[in-house]
Amino acid sequence: MVFFGCNSAFFVLQTRRVEFLPIFFILALHQLYYDPNIENKNLAQKWLMQAQVSPQAWQFCWALLCPDKVPEIQYFGASALHTKISRYWSDIPSDQYETLKTQLFSQIACFSSGSKMVLTRLCVALASLALNTMPEAWPGAVPEMVRVFQEEGGGVDGRARCLALLELLTVLPEEFQTSRLPQYRKGQVRGALGREWGSVCPLLQQLLRRGDSPGAVKARVLRCLSSWVLLDVPLSESEGLVEDCFTALPDPELFDTAVEAIVNAISQPDSQRYVNTLLKLVPQVLSLQEQLREAIQNGDMETSHGICRIAVALGENHSRSLLEQVEHWQGFLALVNMIMFCTGIPGHYPVNETTSSLTLTFWYTLQDDIMSFDPERQAVYLQVYRPVYFQLVDVLLHKAQFPSDQEYASWSSDEKEQFRIYRVDISDTLMYVYEMLGAELLSNLYEKLGRILTNTEQASSWQHTEALLYGFQSIAETIDVNYSDVIPGLIGLIPRISINNVQLADTVMFTIGALAEWLADHPVMLSSVLPLVLQALGNPDLSVSSVSTLKKICRECKFDLPPYATNIVAVSQVCVCATSQCMWLMQALGFLLSALPVEEILRNLHSLITPYIQQLEKLADETPNPSNKLAIIHILGLLSNLFTTLDISKQEDESGEGTAPPVKTAPPPPGPNPVVVVLQQVFALIQTVLSKWLNDSQVVEAVCAIFEKSVRTLLHDFAPMVSQLSEMLGQMYSTIPQASALDLTRQMVHIFASETDNFPPIKALFELVTSVTLSIFQQGPRDHPDIVDSFMQLQAQALKRKPDLFLSESLDVKAVFHCGVLSLKFPEAPTVKSTCLFFTELLPRCSDVPPVARVVQEDGKLLLQAVLEAIGGGSSRSLMDQFAEVLFSLNKHCFPLLTVWLKEALQAAGFPSTRVTTEQKDTFTQQILRERVNKRRVKDIVKEFTLVCRGLHGTEYAAEY
């Protein structure tokens, strides 16, 4: 039977017969925990949450804690108490503080031998009470807690009372960390808690050092210490307890909590001030090395992990402080070597060990600290630590090695992914270490690789070779190695590698790709590595690495590739259908062809795309079905990616970061661009495809993508096709409007609207799509938010690039304006953002575009009302910055009108929200009208006002948003 439904929650909570309430909680909790119907569970949960915050909670929570109730009921009662104290403290009269405290002490004593989960919630409730009353109303909170629980009586044995006290002392700092205290109170309470440490520390020391203290008590003491040190307890004041934690580490039952306490204590930011204490801790940490070795020998990963955490915490948080203690350099060096041992811990991550990854950040920190000293001291430290970092490189490359093929095959996919990420972290570390070791590091790697590849007597594993190459790749990917004298030797060694493994082959490919910029400066070496890349293209297992590498080479070295172009195109033609990276491959070919003479580009293009054009012609004749749809989209995608990078007008690389040497550039060729030639040849075929697939948005998107990417790449070279494409776009959009056609129109407007020759077709297209879209608005645009979004972006682009388009008599500016006002009320955030952008582009045009000035003067109040409605709660709070920009634009460009409109709009009762008063609306008006320069301030004003309108001002929810 479903008990909770309709308005039963309100009825039950409003009843004055509090003694009947527990039965409702029993039923609700049973329904929450055991009812298989999710709707019933949700109803029960909703009722329980309402009950917890209701005024009656102060009465029923004590009844729910009765000994005859089951723990679930008791736990709910304790949680209700905590909720009321922590969130509704202002509801409690000050004269009831003492009574509430006494009741909580009594309940904690009762449950000290009872349910652990109920005890903890009661302790958290008392902790919350203490935080709300200290230091004024309860100045000696902690001493009183200690005294109350040390007094005998109440039939509770001493061990249970001790554990209850430790639980209370443990949750007190934890509750402070998550409390909702106002900021000014946080500082007061933190100071008060800090002063209470004097009462806590002796108690913890006494319990930890007593030989007869049970293990459970010692474990709770360590937990309590962990909790208190997070309050920035001075390390010098917790020094004795931290040393006691080290003595607890050999005890398996205390090990984890002792590690946590030590790590928390030495990781506090303030602890670096206590150098003498830190120096005392170094030998303590070093003394754990024997326990660490035994743990590793026994395969005890938990222990080795914990000891490593301690060593890394000390080294990572205090490397600079310890480095500065020059007279103790040997101790710190020993600690560094201990962390090195942890980095190189035997086994493969993450299967046989999970510890080595903890150390990587330490090596960054130590290097940063060494390099931050003045040159003289830096030189001294480098003399000591450069050999350490060379050793680190060897250790990291060893850890980066793959396991045997058989072992790797047994790993799960999750373990393989974790290992991949681990190798990326190692790669990042090696790249960083290069900053310290410089060219000598590359020389070191090169010598080792050379010895492996030239030593015929002693065979080496492919894993060793792969790891060394991985080291080269890690550095070359991000560091400029163009001036390294070992790269020519490396390029010479790569063809000597016996590649019989996928992982090794992948790394060889990625290493060549990382050296693409170097190859551009040393093109004579291309012949050494390009055959390897082309050979790898045919292997499906190497599709990502080989295609990625070919793309980098074609982008960086395109002016040196003409001698190889025929071969590259031939191999790629065979592989493009087989590789999963076919789109990347077409981009690579686009880069390659860009550097060829026009006649060669056309010849290669003909060879490359003719099979696809023939296939597309065949597909265009077939009756539309799902399989040929995918084939059409695939072919169109291949052409799009080819045209994305095929650009004969640019002599810059794809990123625009540099230019090719002048000797390699050629003057722009006469005649149309090859891409334009090809597009003109296939234009009729594309129109045929469209005629059959005009109803399919994916095919239309794929067609538009070809032209959009071509326009982006060719820019003004695309001009010969503007008229043709504009006509096709107009026909497409008139037949079946789709957002992708509007996006392509926006691109055309952006590039060609300012050109005299191309303005007529662009103007005609713009007017046509605007007219068609206005008719969509008349029919009801809510089903087409994507079209509305793209339409608003198009209008904004037109205003930005060519506001003369709004001077046309064929353009209904008033209708466009009203469509914008309507679009502001859409629930889709992207659509609203685009519409706000449209208005921020439109309003500045009041001064130079008469039709715009006219419509703003006549109907601008409607825009303001829509903006205010959104701010009042009609739109998501995440969009308030965009609405504020519209308001700012109105204030800047239509100030006299806005002054009148604001007054008229806000006069309406209940507008824009029933929650705002007339005074608040007047204040908002004055604040807005005052800010005509500071946009940031207007945004803050709008955010503040929208919180008031929504009833969220000053709430915790608003602060967390």
ABEGO torsion letter per residue (X at the ends): XBABBEAAAAAAAABABAAAAAAAAAAAAAAAAABABAAAAAAAAAAAAAAAABAAAAAAAAAAABAABBAAAAAAAAAAAAAAAAAAAAABBAAAAAAAAAAAAAAAAAAAABBAAAAAAAAAAAAAAAAAAOAAABABAAAAAAAAAABBEGGBBAAAAAAAAAAAAAAAAAAAAABABBAAAAAAAAAAAAAAAAAAAAAAAAAAABAABBAAAAAAAAAAAAAAAAAGBBAAAAAAAAAAAAAAAABAAAAAAAAAAAAAAAABAAAAABAAAAAAAAAAAAAAAAAAAAAAAAGBAAAAAAAAAAAAAAAAAAAAAAAABAAAAAAAAAAAAAAAAAAABBEBOAAABAAAAAAAAAAAAAAAAAAABBAAAAAAAAAAAAAAAAAAAAAAAAAABBBBAAAAAABBAAAAAAAAAAAAAAAAAAAAAAAAAEAAAAAAAAAAAAAAAABAABBBBAAAAAAAAAAAAAAAAABBAAABAAAAAAAAAAAABBBABAAAAAAAAAAAAAAAAAAAABAAAAAAAAAAAAAAAABAAAAAAAAAAAAAAAAAAAAAAAAAAAAAAAAAAAAAAABAAAAAAAAAAAAAAAABBAAAAAAAAAAAAAAAAAAAAAAAABBBBAAAAAAAAAAAAAAAAAAAABBAABABBAAGABBBBAAABBBBBBEBBAAAAAAAAAAAAAAAAAAAAAABAAAAAAAAAAAAAAAAAAEAAAAAAAAAAAAAAAAAAAABBBAAAAAAAAAAAAAAAABAAAAAAAAAAAAAAAAAAAAAAAAEAAABAAAAAAAAAAAAAAAAABAAAAABAABBAAAAAAAAAAAAABABAAAAAAAAAAAAAAAAAAAABAAAAAAAAAAAAAAAAAAAAAAAGABBAAAAAAAAAAAAAAAAAAAAAAAAAAAAAAABBGOABAABBAAAAAAAAAAAAABAABAAAAAAAAAAAAAAAAGABGBAAAAAX
